[in-house]
Amino acid sequence: MKKLTNKQTVVIILIYCFGITLFFNSCKNDDDDSSDCGCNSSITFTILESDEQIGFLYKNVNNSNENIPSHNYGIYFSKPNCTNCVHTFFVCNDDFLNGLGEVPDYPGIEVQFSGQAKKVCQGIWAPADYTYNYLTLTSIEIQ
């Protein structure tokens, strides 16, 4: 059996490392496009005016929670017959709220709203039945 020289051993190790690197880089999921998130991303789903969705609009006065994205206004609602199903939307188009007057902080004011929901970029630690999205409002009315 022939012994390998140090130079040959280094070349084999480098080829082996290159092969492993190539293998792991090719395993990336093409469907996981994390760049398609935020207020300027594609629409994930739409809440129509005909849905007559009721929620609570609040002014965010504390952006120190690193678990959620920084935002000025949010809307949240609970699903009927589900005590722990809370859906929260971070409003993208704050200027859309100018006609509503002063918006109080949490728990906010009851509103009927519609808009286009978009994916949040950062992972948020919360119970499994909580959801978070950005929202570009298309209508909002105080109830």
C-alpha positions in Angstrom: 0.0 0.0 0.0 1.4 3.4 -1.0 1.7 6.2 1.6 0.3 9.6 0.8 2.6 12.6 1.0 1.6 15.6 3.2 0.8 17.6 0.0 -1.5 14.8 -1.3 -3.2 14.6 2.1 -3.9 18.4 2.1 -5.3 18.3 -1.4 -7.6 15.4 -0.5 -8.8 17.2 2.6 -9.5 20.4 0.6 -11.4 18.5 -2.0 -13.4 16.8 0.7 -14.2 20.1 2.4 -15.2 21.7 -0.9 -17.6 18.8 -1.6 -19.2 19.0 1.8 -19.6 22.8 1.4 -21.2 22.4 -2.0 -23.5 19.7 -0.7 -24.8 21.8 2.2 -25.2 24.9 0.0 -27.3 23.0 -2.5 -29.7 21.9 0.2 -31.2 25.4 0.6 -35.0 25.6 0.1 -35.8 27.7 -3.0 -39.3 28.3 -1.6 -37.9 30.1 1.5 -37.6 33.6 0.2 -37.1 35.6 3.4 -36.6 38.7 1.3 -40.3 38.7 0.5 -41.5 40.2 3.7 -42.3 43.6 5.2 -44.6 46.4 4.2 -43.3 46.5 0.6 -43.6 42.7 0.0 -46.1 40.7 -1.9 -49.6 40.3 -0.4 -50.1 37.1 1.7 -53.9 37.5 2.1 -56.6 40.2 1.9 -59.2 41.2 4.5 -62.1 42.5 2.4 -64.6 45.2 3.4 -67.3 42.6 3.0 -65.6 40.5 5.7 -66.7 43.3 8.2 -63.6 42.5 10.3 -63.8 44.1 13.8 -60.6 44.7 15.8 -58.9 47.1 18.1 -56.6 49.9 16.8 -53.9 51.0 19.2 -51.0 53.4 19.2 -47.7 51.6 20.1 -46.0 53.8 22.7 -43.2 51.3 23.5 -40.9 50.0 20.8 -38.4 48.5 23.2 -39.7 44.9 22.8 -37.1 43.3 20.5 -39.5 40.3 20.0 -41.8 42.3 17.7 -41.0 44.7 14.9 -41.0 48.4 15.6 -44.3 50.0 14.6 -46.4 53.0 15.4 -49.9 51.5 15.2 -51.3 48.0 15.4 -54.7 46.3 15.1 -55.6 43.1 16.8 -58.6 40.8 17.1 -59.5 37.5 18.6 -61.3 34.7 16.7 -64.8 33.9 17.9 -64.9 30.7 20.0 -61.2 30.7 20.5 -60.1 32.4 23.7 -56.4 32.4 22.8 -56.4 33.0 19.0 -55.1 36.5 18.6 -54.2 38.1 15.3 -52.1 41.2 15.3 -51.4 43.5 12.4 -48.7 46.1 12.3 -50.0 49.1 10.2 -47.8 50.0 7.3 -49.6 53.1 6.1 -49.8 55.2 9.3 -51.0 58.3 7.2 -54.2 56.4 6.5 -55.2 57.0 10.1 -55.0 60.8 10.0 -58.7 61.2 9.8 -59.4 59.2 12.9 -58.1 61.8 15.4 -56.1 60.7 18.4 -55.6 57.0 18.7 -55.1 55.7 22.3 -52.5 53.2 23.3 -53.4 49.6 24.2 -56.1 48.4 24.4 -57.1 51.0 21.8 -60.4 51.7 20.1 -62.8 49.3 18.3 -62.6 49.6 14.5 -63.9 47.9 11.4 -61.1 47.5 8.9 -59.9 45.9 5.7 -56.5 45.7 4.0 -53.7 43.7 2.5 -51.7 41.5 4.9 -48.0 40.9 4.3 -45.4 38.6 5.9 -43.4 39.8 9.0 -39.6 39.5 8.5 -38.5 38.5 11.9 -39.6 35.4 13.9 -41.8 36.3 16.8 -41.9 34.2 20.0 -45.5 33.8 21.0 -48.1 31.0 21.6 -48.8 28.9 18.5 -52.3 30.3 18.0 -51.1 34.0 17.8 -50.3 35.4 14.3 -48.5 38.5 13.2 -48.6 40.3 9.9 -48.0 43.7 8.4 -51.1 45.4 7.1 -51.7 48.0 4.4 -55.1 49.4 5.3 -57.6 50.0 2.5 -60.5 51.1 4.9 -61.0 51.7 8.6 -63.9 53.0 10.5 -64.3 53.6 14.3 -67.2 51.5 15.7 
